[in-house]
Amino acid sequence: MAARPPGDAKRIAKRTPIIAVCVFLATLGAAIGHHVYYQHLADTEVQSESQQAWSIRVGTLFAFLVRLGLVSLLWIVADQQIWKTLRRKAMTLGGINSMFGIMGDPTRLFSWDLVSRAKLLTLFAVMAWLMPLLAIFTPATLSVQPLVKPVVEPRAVRTVNFTNSDQWATFEGAGRIYGPGIEISRLFTEVSSSHRVTPQPAPFPNATYDLQFWGPSYKCEDPEAVFARQNKPTWDLDNYNHSSLREAFFAELPFAAANRSDIRASMQLYQAAAPFYLNNMIFIFGGGGGEPTRVWAGSTGTSLICQMYNTSYGITMEFVNGNQTIIPRSIEYLEPQAWDSSTGAQTLLRGTEDVLPSFYITHLLFTYLLVNNITMGASGTLSFPGNGGAKSIPLLQSALIYCPEIANATSDLDYLGIKDPSKCRNGTLARAIEDLSHNFTLSAMMYQHWGDNATIMVPITVSAPLNYYAYDMSTLMIAYGVGFGVVIVCLAWGGLVLLQNGISSSTSFSTVMLTTRNPDLDELAVGHWLGAKPLPEDINGVRLRFGMLKQGGHPGFGVEGTVVSLKESERGEDRDVAQRF
């Protein structure tokens, strides 16, 4: 048997394994980059449609690079497997065509000669054609979903500014306050009749922020507690001869000290007074207190003194779907407003810093609401001696009328339909008046004439539904894990095949040209030199094998029976050498 020509010795070119290693590392880097990129976007807000579109494009690019790398590695392994199969088995020319084209044409999988005689190569091809599924599943592991997450951002919001009394008052003479202005009166009426804080526009549909400010409020106490603390007169005794606060109280509200027979005789249901010589105090007497009784059955009633205080407010403003809720964190009384109505009316004239016109107007508003005299006539009808029915309308329209101190003054009031204790805020007249004063101060944030003079920058926690990136890491890891696992196994097999073949092979034209130097093949090609498709049937079924040509003495493709395996040829050469020696 002729010896193999010089230069055709077996050797594995370094280029093929180096390319395989480099492609594998680059593909692994692309997969890691895909994960890192999606991990970077995970749980972050989608800034724009453009950003979302580019995130999809970049993710698809990573998936494409991984798919390209894995398929390329399978292609390298398939090339080596093709030549291993052809060295071992004779195959029809059509089957060989399918082997050389299977990685680029999936229809080649329908070749029975290929499937039956090159099962492992067919498996590699199937895996290569399924590998693009990675480019479908992995980009979809990044999605966008609406989430309600708190985001803190600074924003100017409404607050109060009681140092600004713009449009709070009407005047008489040269700047003397006569009464409340139109807008603040309207706001007070809305608060007192609606039983709630006037809602304001939400800065965001779902938002929360804290405010801290000071403003007026009333503190209502039992008269005896007030007498024990401040019974000395604060007024000029030459003008008002009441020697103590106690004396002034019972002088203004005689029924508060009356015996049972006096109350029965007068059928007094409610009486209140706000003497202008007092320091922002309102005296109140209500004929009821506990369970309703008939007036003539006897009742001592309930007495109160409500005084204005400068008050510190700490609140949390909460908006849910645009609906306002105010959560008080702290409401602390600072100091009583120790000045009388004469001082309050002239505060703009005198420029007194410790007396605010807005506080005085607030006291006037509560005076107009609370100061009333309500009795029941012998026929059971209500009467309003001294003030007329029109003046009592605001009180009757407010929720205060439902408080037991008024509603329970007599069971004869049942026909009025005011026996609904749930409408009395906090259950008692004292707490209801205090609550109303708090609500009015909080509602002052909606006072139109303050405008930008009553805004403040605060951090707002916004809980609006926003679009966030969501990363399904497990799906990406599983998909890439399966892909790389398959390729690693195939590469290991490809390395073994490379060692068995002894050379690195390919399906390039040069390889085909160099391995088909055989007169028998030249005869098959007669009349078919253009290589047109489809392959003629007369040569499609001819079986060829790659090995050592019996005639010619060199490796190449030959018709079955005209070649021996390369291993057989090598064993024959070894015997020849042994015989020579």
Secondary structure as a PSIPRED ss2 file (coil, helix, strand):
# PSIPRED VFORMAT (PSIPRED V4.0)

   1 M C   1.000  0.000  0.000
   2 A C   1.000  0.000  0.000
   3 A C   1.000  0.000  0.000
   4 R C   1.000  0.000  0.000
   5 P C   1.000  0.000  0.000
   6 P C   1.000  0.000  0.000
   7 G C   1.000  0.000  0.000
   8 D C   1.000  0.000  0.000
   9 A C   1.000  0.000  0.000
  10 K C   1.000  0.000  0.000
  11 R C   1.000  0.000  0.000
  12 I C   1.000  0.000  0.000
  13 A C   1.000  0.000  0.000
  14 K C   1.000  0.000  0.000
  15 R H   0.000  1.000  0.000
  16 T H   0.000  1.000  0.000
  17 P H   0.000  1.000  0.000
  18 I H   0.000  1.000  0.000
  19 I H   0.000  1.000  0.000
  20 A H   0.000  1.000  0.000
  21 V H   0.000  1.000  0.000
  22 C H   0.000  1.000  0.000
  23 V H   0.000  1.000  0.000
  24 F H   0.000  1.000  0.000
  25 L H   0.000  1.000  0.000
  26 A H   0.000  1.000  0.000
  27 T H   0.000  1.000  0.000
  28 L H   0.000  1.000  0.000
  29 G H   0.000  1.000  0.000
  30 A H   0.000  1.000  0.000
  31 A H   0.000  1.000  0.000
  32 I H   0.000  1.000  0.000
  33 G H   0.000  1.000  0.000
  34 H H   0.000  1.000  0.000
  35 H H   0.000  1.000  0.000
  36 V H   0.000  1.000  0.000
  37 Y H   0.000  1.000  0.000
  38 Y H   0.000  1.000  0.000
  39 Q H   0.000  1.000  0.000
  40 H H   0.000  1.000  0.000
  41 L H   0.000  1.000  0.000
  42 A C   1.000  0.000  0.000
  43 D C   1.000  0.000  0.000
  44 T C   1.000  0.000  0.000
  45 E E   0.000  0.000  1.000
  46 V C   1.000  0.000  0.000
  47 Q C   1.000  0.000  0.000
  48 S C   1.000  0.000  0.000
  49 E H   0.000  1.000  0.000
  50 S H   0.000  1.000  0.000
  51 Q H   0.000  1.000  0.000
  52 Q H   0.000  1.000  0.000
  53 A H   0.000  1.000  0.000
  54 W H   0.000  1.000  0.000
  55 S H   0.000  1.000  0.000
  56 I H   0.000  1.000  0.000
  57 R H   0.000  1.000  0.000
  58 V H   0.000  1.000  0.000
  59 G H   0.000  1.000  0.000
  60 T H   0.000  1.000  0.000
  61 L H   0.000  1.000  0.000
  62 F H   0.000  1.000  0.000
  63 A H   0.000  1.000  0.000
  64 F H   0.000  1.000  0.000
  65 L H   0.000  1.000  0.000
  66 V H   0.000  1.000  0.000
  67 R H   0.000  1.000  0.000
  68 L H   0.000  1.000  0.000
  69 G H   0.000  1.000  0.000
  70 L H   0.000  1.000  0.000
  71 V H   0.000  1.000  0.000
  72 S H   0.000  1.000  0.000
  73 L H   0.000  1.000  0.000
  74 L H   0.000  1.000  0.000
  75 W H   0.000  1.000  0.000
  76 I H   0.000  1.000  0.000
  77 V H   0.000  1.000  0.000
  78 A H   0.000  1.000  0.000
  79 D H   0.000  1.000  0.000
  80 Q H   0.000  1.000  0.000
  81 Q H   0.000  1.000  0.000
  82 I H   0.000  1.000  0.000
  83 W H   0.000  1.000  0.000
  84 K H   0.000  1.000  0.000
  85 T H   0.000  1.000  0.000
  86 L H   0.000  1.000  0.000
  87 R H   0.000  1.000  0.000
  88 R H   0.000  1.000  0.000
  89 K C   1.000  0.000  0.000
  90 A C   1.000  0.000  0.000
  91 M E   0.000  0.000  1.000
  92 T E   0.000  0.000  1.000
  93 L H   0.000  1.000  0.000
  94 G H   0.000  1.000  0.000
  95 G H   0.000  1.000  0.000
  96 I H   0.000  1.000  0.000
  97 N H   0.000  1.000  0.000
  98 S H   0.000  1.000  0.000
  99 M H   0.000  1.000  0.000
 100 F H   0.000  1.000  0.000
 101 G H   0.000  1.000  0.000
 102 I C   1.000  0.000  0.000
 103 M C   1.000  0.000  0.000
 104 G C   1.000  0.000  0.000
 105 D C   1.000  0.000  0.000
 106 P H   0.000  1.000  0.000
 107 T H   0.000  1.000  0.000
 108 R H   0.000  1.000  0.000
 109 L H   0.000  1.000  0.000
 110 F H   0.000  1.000  0.000
 111 S C   1.000  0.000  0.000
 112 W H   0.000  1.000  0.000
 113 D H   0.000  1.000  0.000
 114 L H   0.000  1.000  0.000
 115 V H   0.000  1.000  0.000
 116 S H   0.000  1.000  0.000
 117 R H   0.000  1.000  0.000
 118 A C   1.000  0.000  0.000
 119 K H   0.000  1.000  0.000
 120 L H   0.000  1.000  0.000
 121 L H   0.000  1.000  0.000
 122 T H   0.000  1.000  0.000
 123 L H   0.000  1.000  0.000
 124 F H   0.000  1.000  0.000
 125 A H   0.000  1.000  0.000
 126 V H   0.000  1.000  0.000
 127 M H   0.000  1.000  0.000
 128 A H   0.000  1.000  0.000
 129 W H   0.000  1.000  0.000
 130 L H   0.000  1.000  0.000
 131 M H   0.000  1.000  0.000
 132 P H   0.000  1.000  0.000
 133 L H   0.000  1.000  0.000
 134 L H   0.000  1.000  0.000
 135 A H   0.000  1.000  0.000
 136 I H   0.000  1.000  0.000
 137 F H   0.000  1.000  0.000
 138 T C   1.000  0.000  0.000
 139 P H   0.000  1.000  0.000
 140 A H   0.000  1.000  0.000
 141 T H   0.000  1.000  0.000
 142 L E   0.000  0.000  1.000
 143 S E   0.000  0.000  1.000
 144 V E   0.000  0.000  1.000
 145 Q E   0.000  0.000  1.000
 146 P E   0.000  0.000  1.000
 147 L E   0.000  0.000  1.000
 148 V E   0.000  0.000  1.000
 149 K C   1.000  0.000  0.000
 150 P C   1.000  0.000  0.000
 151 V E   0.000  0.000  1.000
 152 V E   0.000  0.000  1.000
 153 E E   0.000  0.000  1.000
 154 P E   0.000  0.000  1.000
 155 R E   0.000  0.000  1.000
 156 A E   0.000  0.000  1.000
 157 V E   0.000  0.000  1.000
 158 R E   0.000  0.000  1.000
 159 T C   1.000  0.000  0.000
 160 V C   1.000  0.000  0.000
 161 N C   1.000  0.000  0.000
 162 F C   1.000  0.000  0.000
 163 T C   1.000  0.000  0.000
 164 N C   1.000  0.000  0.000
 165 S C   1.000  0.000  0.000
 166 D C   1.000  0.000  0.000
 167 Q C   1.000  0.000  0.000
 168 W C   1.000  0.000  0.000
 169 A E   0.000  0.000  1.000
 170 T E   0.000  0.000  1.000
 171 F E   0.000  0.000  1.000
 172 E E   0.000  0.000  1.000
 173 G C   1.000  0.000  0.000
 174 A C   1.000  0.000  0.000
 175 G C   1.000  0.000  0.000
 176 R E   0.000  0.000  1.000
 177 I E   0.000  0.000  1.000
 178 Y E   0.000  0.000  1.000
 179 G E   0.000  0.000  1.000
 180 P E   0.000  0.000  1.000
 181 G C   1.000  0.000  0.000
 182 I H   0.000  1.000  0.000
 183 E H   0.000  1.000  0.000
 184 I H   0.000  1.000  0.000
 185 S H   0.000  1.000  0.000
 186 R H   0.000  1.000  0.000
 187 L H   0.000  1.000  0.000
 188 F H   0.000  1.000  0.000
 189 T H   0.000  1.000  0.000
 190 E H   0.000  1.000  0.000
 191 V H   0.000  1.000  0.000
 192 S H   0.000  1.000  0.000
 193 S H   0.000  1.000  0.000
 194 S H   0.000  1.000  0.000
 195 H C   1.000  0.000  0.000
 196 R C   1.000  0.000  0.000
 197 V C   1.000  0.000  0.000
 198 T C   1.000  0.000  0.000
 199 P C   1.000  0.000  0.000
 200 Q C   1.000  0.000  0.000
 201 P C   1.000  0.000  0.000
 202 A C   1.000  0.000  0.000
 203 P C   1.000  0.000  0.000
 204 F C   1.000  0.000  0.000
 205 P C   1.000  0.000  0.000
 206 N C   1.000  0.000  0.000
 207 A E   0.000  0.000  1.000
 208 T E   0.000  0.000  1.000
 209 Y E   0.000  0.000  1.000
 210 D E   0.000  0.000  1.000
 211 L E   0.000  0.000  1.000
 212 Q E   0.000  0.000  1.000
 213 F E   0.000  0.000  1.000
 214 W E   0.000  0.000  1.000
 215 G E   0.000  0.000  1.000
 216 P E   0.000  0.000  1.000
 217 S E   0.000  0.000  1.000
 218 Y E   0.000  0.000  1.000
 219 K E   0.000  0.000  1.000
 220 C E   0.000  0.000  1.000
 221 E E   0.000  0.000  1.000
 222 D C   1.000  0.000  0.000
 223 P H   0.000  1.000  0.000
 224 E H   0.000  1.000  0.000
 225 A H   0.000  1.000  0.000
 226 V H   0.000  1.000  0.000
 227 F H   0.000  1.000  0.000
 228 A H   0.000  1.000  0.000
 229 R H   0.000  1.000  0.000
 230 Q C   1.000  0.000  0.000
 231 N C   1.000  0.000  0.000
 232 K C   1.000  0.000  0.000
 233 P C   1.000  0.000  0.000
 234 T C   1.000  0.000  0.000
 235 W C   1.000  0.000  0.000
 236 D C   1.000  0.000  0.000
 237 L C   1.000  0.000  0.000
 238 D C   1.000  0.000  0.000
 239 N C   1.000  0.000  0.000
 240 Y C   1.000  0.000  0.000
 241 N C   1.000  0.000  0.000
 242 H C   1.000  0.000  0.000
 243 S C   1.000  0.000  0.000
 244 S C   1.000  0.000  0.000
 245 L H   0.000  1.000  0.000
 246 R H   0.000  1.000  0.000
 247 E H   0.000  1.000  0.000
 248 A H   0.000  1.000  0.000
 249 F H   0.000  1.000  0.000
 250 F H   0.000  1.000  0.000
 251 A H   0.000  1.000  0.000
 252 E H   0.000  1.000  0.000
 253 L C   1.000  0.000  0.000
 254 P H   0.000  1.000  0.000
 255 F H   0.000  1.000  0.000
 256 A H   0.000  1.000  0.000
 257 A H   0.000  1.000  0.000
 258 A C   1.000  0.000  0.000
 259 N C   1.000  0.000  0.000
 260 R H   0.000  1.000  0.000
 261 S H   0.000  1.000  0.000
 262 D H   0.000  1.000  0.000
 263 I H   0.000  1.000  0.000
 264 R H   0.000  1.000  0.000
 265 A H   0.000  1.000  0.000
 266 S H   0.000  1.000  0.000
 267 M C   1.000  0.000  0.000
 268 Q E   0.000  0.000  1.000
 269 L E   0.000  0.000  1.000
 270 Y E   0.000  0.000  1.000
 271 Q E   0.000  0.000  1.000
 272 A E   0.000  0.000  1.000
 273 A E   0.000  0.000  1.000
 274 A C   1.000  0.000  0.000
 275 P C   1.000  0.000  0.000
 276 F C   1.000  0.000  0.000
 277 Y C   1.000  0.000  0.000
 278 L C   1.000  0.000  0.000
 279 N C   1.000  0.000  0.000
 280 N C   1.000  0.000  0.000
 281 M E   0.000  0.000  1.000
 282 I E   0.000  0.000  1.000
 283 F E   0.000  0.000  1.000
 284 I E   0.000  0.000  1.000
 285 F E   0.000  0.000  1.000
 286 G E   0.000  0.000  1.000
 287 G C   1.000  0.000  0.000
 288 G C   1.000  0.000  0.000
 289 G C   1.000  0.000  0.000
 290 G C   1.000  0.000  0.000
 291 E C   1.000  0.000  0.000
 292 P C   1.000  0.000  0.000
 293 T C   1.000  0.000  0.000
 294 R C   1.000  0.000  0.000
 295 V H   0.000  1.000  0.000
 296 W H   0.000  1.000  0.000
 297 A H   0.000  1.000  0.000
 298 G C   1.000  0.000  0.000
 299 S C   1.000  0.000  0.000
 300 T C   1.000  0.000  0.000
 301 G C   1.000  0.000  0.000
 302 T E   0.000  0.000  1.000
 303 S E   0.000  0.000  1.000
 304 L E   0.000  0.000  1.000
 305 I E   0.000  0.000  1.000
 306 C E   0.000  0.000  1.000
 307 Q E   0.000  0.000  1.000
 308 M E   0.000  0.000  1.000
 309 Y E   0.000  0.000  1.000
 310 N E   0.000  0.000  1.000
 311 T E   0.000  0.000  1.000
 312 S E   0.000  0.000  1.000
 313 Y E   0.000  0.000  1.000
 314 G E   0.000  0.000  1.000
 315 I E   0.000  0.000  1.000
 316 T E   0.000  0.000  1.000
 317 M E   0.000  0.000  1.000
 318 E E   0.000  0.000  1.000
 319 F E   0.000  0.000  1.000
 320 V E   0.000  0.000  1.000
 321 N C   1.000  0.000  0.000
 322 G C   1.000  0.000  0.000
 323 N E   0.000  0.000  1.000
 324 Q E   0.000  0.000  1.000
 325 T E   0.000  0.000  1.000
 326 I E   0.000  0.000  1.000
 327 I E   0.000  0.000  1.000
 328 P E   0.000  0.000  1.000
 329 R E   0.000  0.000  1.000
 330 S E   0.000  0.000  1.000
 331 I E   0.000  0.000  1.000
 332 E E   0.000  0.000  1.000
 333 Y E   0.000  0.000  1.000
 334 L E   0.000  0.000  1.000
 335 E E   0.000  0.000  1.000
 336 P E   0.000  0.000  1.000
 337 Q C   1.000  0.000  0.000
 338 A C   1.000  0.000  0.000
 339 W C   1.000  0.000  0.000
 340 D C   1.000  0.000  0.000
 341 S H   0.000  1.000  0.000
 342 S H   0.000  1.000  0.000
 343 T H   0.000  1.000  0.000
 344 G H   0.000  1.000  0.000
 345 A H   0.000  1.000  0.000
 346 Q C   1.000  0.000  0.000
 347 T H   0.000  1.000  0.000
 348 L H   0.000  1.000  0.000
 349 L H   0.000  1.000  0.000
 350 R H   0.000  1.000  0.000
 351 G C   1.000  0.000  0.000
 352 T C   1.000  0.000  0.000
 353 E C   1.000  0.000  0.000
 354 D C   1.000  0.000  0.000
 355 V C   1.000  0.000  0.000
 356 L C   1.000  0.000  0.000
 357 P H   0.000  1.000  0.000
 358 S H   0.000  1.000  0.000
 359 F H   0.000  1.000  0.000
 360 Y H   0.000  1.000  0.000
 361 I H   0.000  1.000  0.000
 362 T H   0.000  1.000  0.000
 363 H H   0.000  1.000  0.000
 364 L H   0.000  1.000  0.000
 365 L H   0.000  1.000  0.000
 366 F H   0.000  1.000  0.000
 367 T H   0.000  1.000  0.000
 368 Y H   0.000  1.000  0.000
 369 L H   0.000  1.000  0.000
 370 L H   0.000  1.000  0.000
 371 V C   1.000  0.000  0.000
 372 N C   1.000  0.000  0.000
 373 N E   0.000  0.000  1.000
 374 I E   0.000  0.000  1.000
 375 T E   0.000  0.000  1.000
 376 M E   0.000  0.000  1.000
 377 G C   1.000  0.000  0.000
 378 A C   1.000  0.000  0.000
 379 S C   1.000  0.000  0.000
 380 G C   1.000  0.000  0.000
 381 T C   1.000  0.000  0.000
 382 L E   0.000  0.000  1.000
 383 S E   0.000  0.000  1.000
 384 F C   1.000  0.000  0.000
 385 P C   1.000  0.000  0.000
 386 G C   1.000  0.000  0.000
 387 N C   1.000  0.000  0.000
 388 G H   0.000  1.000  0.000
 389 G H   0.000  1.000  0.000
 390 A H   0.000  1.000  0.000
 391 K H   0.000  1.000  0.000
 392 S H   0.000  1.000  0.000
 393 I H   0.000  1.000  0.000
 394 P H   0.000  1.000  0.000
 395 L H   0.000  1.000  0.000
 396 L H   0.000  1.000  0.000
 397 Q H   0.000  1.000  0.000
 398 S C   1.000  0.000  0.000
 399 A H   0.000  1.000  0.000
 400 L H   0.000  1.000  0.000
 401 I H   0.000  1.000  0.000
 402 Y H   0.000  1.000  0.000
 403 C C   1.000  0.000  0.000
 404 P H   0.000  1.000  0.000
 405 E H   0.000  1.000  0.000
 406 I H   0.000  1.000  0.000
 407 A H   0.000  1.000  0.000
 408 N C   1.000  0.000  0.000
 409 A C   1.000  0.000  0.000
 410 T C   1.000  0.000  0.000
 411 S H   0.000  1.000  0.000
 412 D H   0.000  1.000  0.000
 413 L H   0.000  1.000  0.000
 414 D H   0.000  1.000  0.000
 415 Y H   0.000  1.000  0.000
 416 L H   0.000  1.000  0.000
 417 G C   1.000  0.000  0.000
 418 I C   1.000  0.000  0.000
 419 K C   1.000  0.000  0.000
 420 D C   1.000  0.000  0.000
 421 P H   0.000  1.000  0.000
 422 S H   0.000  1.000  0.000
 423 K H   0.000  1.000  0.000
 424 C C   1.000  0.000  0.000
 425 R H   0.000  1.000  0.000
 426 N H   0.000  1.000  0.000
 427 G H   0.000  1.000  0.000
 428 T C   1.000  0.000  0.000
 429 L H   0.000  1.000  0.000
 430 A H   0.000  1.000  0.000
 431 R H   0.000  1.000  0.000
 432 A H   0.000  1.000  0.000
 433 I H   0.000  1.000  0.000
 434 E H   0.000  1.000  0.000
 435 D H   0.000  1.000  0.000
 436 L H   0.000  1.000  0.000
 437 S H   0.000  1.000  0.000
 438 H H   0.000  1.000  0.000
 439 N H   0.000  1.000  0.000
 440 F H   0.000  1.000  0.000
 441 T H   0.000  1.000  0.000
 442 L H   0.000  1.000  0.000
 443 S H   0.000  1.000  0.000
 444 A H   0.000  1.000  0.000
 445 M H   0.000  1.000  0.000
 446 M H   0.000  1.000  0.000
 447 Y C   1.000  0.000  0.000
 448 Q C   1.000  0.000  0.000
 449 H C   1.000  0.000  0.000
 450 W C   1.000  0.000  0.000
 451 G H   0.000  1.000  0.000
 452 D H   0.000  1.000  0.000
 453 N H   0.000  1.000  0.000
 454 A H   0.000  1.000  0.000
 455 T E   0.000  0.000  1.000
 456 I E   0.000  0.000  1.000
 457 M E   0.000  0.000  1.000
 458 V E   0.000  0.000  1.000
 459 P E   0.000  0.000  1.000
 460 I E   0.000  0.000  1.000
 461 T E   0.000  0.000  1.000
 462 V E   0.000  0.000  1.000
 463 S C   1.000  0.000  0.000
 464 A C   1.000  0.000  0.000
 465 P E   0.000  0.000  1.000
 466 L E   0.000  0.000  1.000
 467 N E   0.000  0.000  1.000
 468 Y E   0.000  0.000  1.000
 469 Y E   0.000  0.000  1.000
 470 A E   0.000  0.000  1.000
 471 Y E   0.000  0.000  1.000
 472 D C   1.000  0.000  0.000
 473 M H   0.000  1.000  0.000
 474 S H   0.000  1.000  0.000
 475 T H   0.000  1.000  0.000
 476 L H   0.000  1.000  0.000
 477 M H   0.000  1.000  0.000
 478 I H   0.000  1.000  0.000
 479 A H   0.000  1.000  0.000
 480 Y H   0.000  1.000  0.000
 481 G H   0.000  1.000  0.000
 482 V H   0.000  1.000  0.000
 483 G H   0.000  1.000  0.000
 484 F H   0.000  1.000  0.000
 485 G H   0.000  1.000  0.000
 486 V H   0.000  1.000  0.000
 487 V H   0.000  1.000  0.000
 488 I H   0.000  1.000  0.000
 489 V H   0.000  1.000  0.000
 490 C H   0.000  1.000  0.000
 491 L H   0.000  1.000  0.000
 492 A H   0.000  1.000  0.000
 493 W H   0.000  1.000  0.000
 494 G H   0.000  1.000  0.000
 495 G H   0.000  1.000  0.000
 496 L H   0.000  1.000  0.000
 497 V H   0.000  1.000  0.000
 498 L H   0.000  1.000  0.000
 499 L H   0.000  1.000  0.000
 500 Q H   0.000  1.000  0.000
 501 N H   0.000  1.000  0.000
 502 G C   1.000  0.000  0.000
 503 I C   1.000  0.000  0.000
 504 S C   1.000  0.000  0.000
 505 S C   1.000  0.000  0.000
 506 S C   1.000  0.000  0.000
 507 T C   1.000  0.000  0.000
 508 S C   1.000  0.000  0.000
 509 F H   0.000  1.000  0.000
 510 S H   0.000  1.000  0.000
 511 T H   0.000  1.000  0.000
 512 V H   0.000  1.000  0.000
 513 M H   0.000  1.000  0.000
 514 L H   0.000  1.000  0.000
 515 T C   1.000  0.000  0.000
 516 T C   1.000  0.000  0.000
 517 R C   1.000  0.000  0.000
 518 N C   1.000  0.000  0.000
 519 P H   0.000  1.000  0.000
 520 D H   0.000  1.000  0.000
 521 L H   0.000  1.000  0.000
 522 D H   0.000  1.000  0.000
 523 E H   0.000  1.000  0.000
 524 L H   0.000  1.000  0.000
 525 A C   1.000  0.000  0.000
 526 V C   1.000  0.000  0.000
 527 G C   1.000  0.000  0.000
 528 H C   1.000  0.000  0.000
 529 W C   1.000  0.000  0.000
 530 L C   1.000  0.000  0.000
 531 G C   1.000  0.000  0.000
 532 A C   1.000  0.000  0.000
 533 K C   1.000  0.000  0.000
 534 P C   1.000  0.000  0.000
 535 L C   1.000  0.000  0.000
 536 P C   1.000  0.000  0.000
 537 E H   0.000  1.000  0.000
 538 D H   0.000  1.000  0.000
 539 I H   0.000  1.000  0.000
 540 N H   0.000  1.000  0.000
 541 G C   1.000  0.000  0.000
 542 V C   1.000  0.000  0.000
 543 R E   0.000  0.000  1.000
 544 L E   0.000  0.000  1.000
 545 R E   0.000  0.000  1.000
 546 F E   0.000  0.000  1.000
 547 G E   0.000  0.000  1.000
 548 M E   0.000  0.000  1.000
 549 L E   0.000  0.000  1.000
 550 K C   1.000  0.000  0.000
 551 Q C   1.000  0.000  0.000
 552 G C   1.000  0.000  0.000
 553 G C   1.000  0.000  0.000
 554 H C   1.000  0.000  0.000
 555 P E   0.000  0.000  1.000
 556 G E   0.000  0.000  1.000
 557 F E   0.000  0.000  1.000
 558 G E   0.000  0.000  1.000
 559 V E   0.000  0.000  1.000
 560 E C   1.000  0.000  0.000
 561 G C   1.000  0.000  0.000
 562 T C   1.000  0.000  0.000
 563 V E   0.000  0.000  1.000
 564 V E   0.000  0.000  1.000
 565 S C   1.000  0.000  0.000
 566 L H   0.000  1.000  0.000
 567 K H   0.000  1.000  0.000
 568 E H   0.000  1.000  0.000
 569 S H   0.000  1.000  0.000
 570 E H   0.000  1.000  0.000
 571 R H   0.000  1.000  0.000
 572 G H   0.000  1.000  0.000
 573 E H   0.000  1.000  0.000
 574 D H   0.000  1.000  0.000
 575 R H   0.000  1.000  0.000
 576 D H   0.000  1.000  0.000
 577 V H   0.000  1.000  0.000
 578 A H   0.000  1.000  0.000
 579 Q H   0.000  1.000  0.000
 580 R H   0.000  1.000  0.000
 581 F C   1.000  0.000  0.000
